[in-house]
Amino acid sequence: MLTGHYFRVQVLKVKVELKIHSSLLPYMLFLCIGILFNKHNYLSSYNQLKFCIMKEKIVRRIIEVAFVIRYWALLILLGALVYITWYVAALPGVLVRDTVAVFTGGAVVITLFYHILNYEYSQRKFKHEIKASKDMVSFNTAMEWQKEYMNKNNNILHAFFVKHKTLLQDGLNRQFQEELEKPENDENYGAFLAVINFMESVCLGVKQGIMDEGFIKGFFRSTFKDTYITYKKYIEFRRDLKHNPKIWNNFTELCEKWITCDTN
């Protein structure tokens, strides 16, 4: 009998052989199913991740191939069904109704298989289209950030911050709010709201699943993080001032999540 340690080594060796002989899809699928039932006992967490990725790729490839050859497979299955029905009908003592039952049952199984295959392929195609749509929205949002009016707002806000950064650094948020609300600073206040509201809308889009978080994080992470750190205390002051804890909460929650992930 194989010991547990030896069996684990053998499983890992099988995975190496699977990568080398990747053309043997049926054999690979059989081995993957066997590993699936034992992975929690014999594989480390790292190998579990590799296994899941490999399993997903194999299943997706099998479904794609099966969908491409589905009509040929259907003809072959129908031919096999006709042959089996003819063979059963030729047996002595077999009634016509029994032959019809065999043919009907086989036809039902083939039909169910065909519809399941179409459904699975449609679902995977739908998920791919959703992912492509989210990537497109994320890309367009990133391009919107690069437009002239947003660059202008960012420059105005940066100049205002440089002039009054000591207020924020010393925690004088009420004085900072008073500076923003001065009539001569209307343009600065407008720039601040434009920038922070843009970031809030992006974070809301990520939260609602409209945008791809990975894309948004890759493009905006440093900008959002710096803005969050700079205005965190002021945002908290605004929430207390307006008695509304949800002011720009999508922006702060996503930034805090990213900062926590970076720390860990």
C-alpha positions as CSV (number, residue, x, y, z in Angstrom):
1,M,0.0,0.0,0.0
2,L,1.3,3.5,-0.8
3,T,1.9,5.8,2.1
4,G,0.4,9.2,2.1
5,H,3.7,11.0,1.6
6,Y,4.6,8.8,-1.4
7,F,1.2,9.2,-2.9
8,R,1.5,13.0,-2.7
9,V,4.8,12.8,-4.6
10,Q,3.1,10.6,-7.2
11,V,0.3,13.2,-7.6
12,L,2.8,16.0,-8.2
13,K,4.6,13.8,-10.8
14,V,1.4,13.2,-12.6
15,K,0.8,16.9,-12.8
16,V,4.2,17.3,-14.5
17,E,3.4,14.6,-17.0
18,L,0.1,16.3,-17.7
19,K,1.9,19.5,-18.7
20,I,4.3,17.5,-21.0
21,H,1.7,15.4,-22.7
22,S,-1.0,18.1,-23.0
23,S,-2.4,16.6,-26.3
24,L,-3.9,13.7,-24.4
25,L,-7.0,15.6,-23.4
26,P,-9.3,12.7,-22.4
27,Y,-6.6,11.1,-20.3
28,M,-5.8,14.5,-18.7
29,L,-9.4,15.1,-17.9
30,F,-9.6,11.7,-16.2
31,L,-6.5,12.5,-14.1
32,C,-7.7,16.0,-13.3
33,I,-11.0,14.5,-11.9
34,G,-9.0,12.1,-9.8
35,I,-6.8,14.9,-8.4
36,L,-9.9,17.0,-7.8
37,F,-11.3,14.6,-5.3
38,N,-8.0,14.4,-3.5
39,K,-6.5,17.8,-3.8
40,H,-7.5,19.0,-0.3
41,N,-5.7,16.0,1.2
42,Y,-2.5,15.9,-0.9
43,L,-1.7,19.3,-2.4
44,S,-0.4,22.4,-0.8
45,S,-2.2,25.7,-1.1
46,Y,0.2,26.8,-3.9
47,N,-0.4,23.6,-5.9
48,Q,-4.1,24.0,-5.3
49,L,-4.0,27.3,-7.1
50,K,-2.0,25.8,-10.0
51,F,-4.5,23.0,-10.1
52,C,-7.6,25.3,-10.3
53,I,-6.0,27.3,-13.1
54,M,-5.1,24.2,-15.1
55,K,-8.5,22.6,-14.5
56,E,-10.3,25.8,-15.7
57,K,-8.1,25.9,-18.9
58,I,-8.7,22.2,-19.7
59,V,-12.4,22.4,-19.2
60,R,-12.7,25.6,-21.2
61,R,-10.6,24.1,-24.0
62,I,-12.7,20.9,-24.1
63,I,-15.9,22.9,-24.3
64,E,-14.6,25.0,-27.1
65,V,-13.5,22.0,-29.1
66,A,-16.7,20.2,-28.4
67,F,-18.7,23.2,-29.5
68,V,-16.8,23.5,-32.8
69,I,-17.3,19.8,-33.7
70,R,-20.8,19.6,-32.2
71,Y,-22.5,18.9,-35.6
72,W,-20.1,16.1,-36.5
73,A,-20.5,14.7,-33.0
74,L,-24.3,14.9,-33.4
75,L,-24.2,13.0,-36.7
76,I,-21.9,10.4,-35.2
77,L,-24.2,10.0,-32.1
78,L,-27.3,9.8,-34.3
79,G,-25.6,7.1,-36.5
80,A,-24.6,5.2,-33.4
81,L,-28.2,5.4,-32.1
82,V,-29.6,4.2,-35.4
83,Y,-27.2,1.3,-35.4
84,I,-28.1,0.3,-31.8
85,T,-31.8,0.6,-32.6
86,W,-31.3,-1.6,-35.7
87,Y,-29.3,-4.1,-33.7
88,V,-31.9,-4.3,-30.9
89,A,-34.7,-4.7,-33.5
90,A,-32.8,-7.6,-35.1
91,L,-32.7,-9.5,-31.8
92,P,-35.3,-12.3,-31.5
93,G,-38.3,-11.6,-29.4
94,V,-37.9,-7.9,-29.3
95,L,-41.1,-5.9,-29.8
96,V,-41.4,-2.8,-31.9
97,R,-42.3,-0.7,-28.9
98,D,-39.1,-1.8,-27.2
99,T,-37.2,-0.7,-30.3
100,V,-39.0,2.7,-30.3
101,A,-38.3,3.1,-26.6
102,V,-34.6,2.6,-27.2
103,F,-34.5,5.1,-30.0
104,T,-36.6,7.7,-28.1
105,G,-34.4,7.4,-25.0
106,G,-31.2,7.8,-27.0
107,A,-32.6,10.8,-28.9
108,V,-33.6,12.4,-25.6
109,V,-30.1,11.9,-24.2
110,I,-28.5,13.4,-27.3
111,T,-30.8,16.4,-27.3
112,L,-30.1,17.1,-23.6
113,F,-26.4,16.8,-24.2
114,Y,-26.6,19.2,-27.1
115,H,-28.6,21.8,-25.2
116,I,-26.3,21.6,-22.2
117,L,-23.3,22.1,-24.4
118,N,-24.9,25.2,-26.1
119,Y,-25.9,26.6,-22.7
120,E,-22.4,26.2,-21.2
121,Y,-20.8,27.8,-24.3
122,S,-23.3,30.7,-24.2
123,Q,-22.7,31.3,-20.6
124,R,-18.9,31.5,-21.1
125,K,-19.3,33.7,-24.1
126,F,-21.6,36.0,-22.1
127,K,-19.1,36.2,-19.2
128,H,-16.3,37.1,-21.7
129,E,-18.5,39.8,-23.3
130,I,-19.3,41.3,-19.8
131,K,-15.5,41.3,-19.0
132,A,-14.8,43.1,-22.3
133,S,-17.5,45.6,-21.7
134,K,-16.2,46.4,-18.2
135,D,-12.7,46.8,-19.6
136,M,-14.0,49.2,-22.2
137,V,-15.8,51.3,-19.7
138,S,-12.7,51.4,-17.5
139,F,-10.5,52.4,-20.4
140,N,-12.9,55.2,-21.4
141,T,-12.9,56.4,-17.8
142,A,-9.2,56.5,-17.7
143,M,-9.1,58.5,-20.9
144,E,-11.7,60.9,-19.5
145,W,-9.2,61.6,-16.7
146,Q,-6.6,62.7,-19.3
147,K,-8.9,65.2,-21.0
148,E,-8.1,68.9,-20.9
149,Y,-10.9,69.9,-18.5
150,M,-9.8,67.3,-15.9
151,N,-6.1,68.4,-16.3
152,K,-7.2,72.0,-15.7
153,N,-9.1,71.0,-12.5
154,N,-6.2,69.0,-11.2
155,N,-3.8,71.9,-11.8
156,I,-6.1,74.4,-10.1
157,L,-6.6,72.1,-7.1
158,H,-2.9,71.4,-6.8
159,A,-2.1,75.1,-6.8
160,F,-4.7,75.7,-4.1
161,F,-3.4,72.8,-2.0
162,V,0.2,74.1,-2.2
163,K,-1.0,77.5,-1.0
164,H,-3.1,76.1,2.0
165,K,-1.5,72.7,2.7
166,T,-0.4,73.8,6.2
167,L,-4.1,74.0,7.2
168,L,-4.7,70.4,6.2
169,Q,-1.4,69.2,7.7
170,D,-2.2,70.9,11.0
171,G,-5.8,69.6,11.1
172,L,-7.4,73.0,10.6
173,N,-10.2,71.6,8.5
174,R,-12.7,74.3,9.3
175,Q,-10.3,77.0,8.2
176,F,-9.6,75.1,5.0
177,Q,-13.4,74.9,4.4
178,E,-13.7,78.6,5.0
179,E,-11.0,79.2,2.4
180,L,-12.8,77.1,-0.1
181,E,-16.0,78.9,0.4
182,K,-14.6,82.4,-0.1
183,P,-16.1,84.0,-3.3
184,E,-12.7,84.5,-4.8
185,N,-12.1,80.8,-4.5
186,D,-15.1,79.6,-6.4
187,E,-12.9,78.2,-9.2
188,N,-10.8,76.3,-6.6
189,Y,-13.9,74.9,-4.9
190,G,-15.3,73.8,-8.2
191,A,-12.0,72.1,-9.1
192,F,-12.0,70.3,-5.8
193,L,-15.5,69.0,-6.2
194,A,-14.9,68.0,-9.8
195,V,-11.9,65.9,-8.9
196,I,-13.2,64.3,-5.8
197,N,-16.6,63.6,-7.3
198,F,-15.0,62.1,-10.4
199,M,-13.0,59.7,-8.1
200,E,-16.2,58.9,-6.1
201,S,-18.1,58.0,-9.3
202,V,-15.2,55.8,-10.4
203,C,-15.2,54.0,-7.1
204,L,-19.0,53.6,-7.2
205,G,-18.6,52.1,-10.7
206,V,-16.1,49.5,-9.3
207,K,-18.4,48.7,-6.4
208,Q,-21.4,48.2,-8.7
209,G,-19.4,46.0,-11.0
210,I,-19.6,48.4,-13.9
211,M,-15.8,48.9,-14.1
212,D,-13.0,46.4,-13.7
213,E,-11.3,47.0,-10.4
214,G,-8.0,45.5,-11.6
215,F,-7.8,48.0,-14.5
216,I,-8.9,50.9,-12.3
217,K,-6.4,50.1,-9.6
218,G,-3.6,49.8,-12.1
219,F,-4.3,53.2,-13.6
220,F,-5.5,55.3,-10.6
221,R,-4.0,53.6,-7.5
222,S,-1.2,56.2,-6.8
223,T,-3.4,59.2,-7.6
224,F,-6.4,58.0,-5.6
225,K,-4.1,57.0,-2.7
226,D,-2.4,60.4,-2.5
227,T,-5.7,62.2,-2.7
228,Y,-7.1,60.0,0.1
229,I,-4.2,60.6,2.4
230,T,-4.2,64.4,1.7
231,Y,-7.9,64.9,2.2
232,K,-8.9,62.1,4.6
233,K,-9.3,64.3,7.7
234,Y,-11.1,67.0,5.7
235,I,-13.5,64.4,4.3
236,E,-14.3,63.3,7.9
237,F,-14.8,66.9,8.8
238,R,-17.2,67.4,5.9
239,R,-19.2,64.3,7.0
240,D,-19.5,65.7,10.5
241,L,-20.4,69.1,9.2
242,K,-23.1,67.8,6.9
243,H,-24.2,65.1,9.4
244,N,-23.8,62.6,6.5
245,P,-21.3,59.7,7.0
246,K,-21.8,58.6,3.4
247,I,-20.1,61.6,1.8
248,W,-17.5,60.2,-0.6
249,N,-17.7,56.9,1.2
250,N,-17.2,54.8,-2.0
251,F,-13.9,56.7,-2.6
252,T,-12.6,56.3,0.9
253,E,-13.7,52.6,1.2
254,L,-11.9,51.6,-2.0
255,C,-8.7,53.6,-1.1
256,E,-8.7,52.0,2.3
257,K,-9.0,48.5,0.7
258,W,-6.1,49.2,-1.7
259,I,-3.9,50.6,1.1
260,T,-4.7,47.5,3.3
261,C,-3.8,45.2,0.4
262,D,-0.6,47.1,-0.3
263,T,0.4,46.9,3.4
264,N,-0.3,43.1,3.6
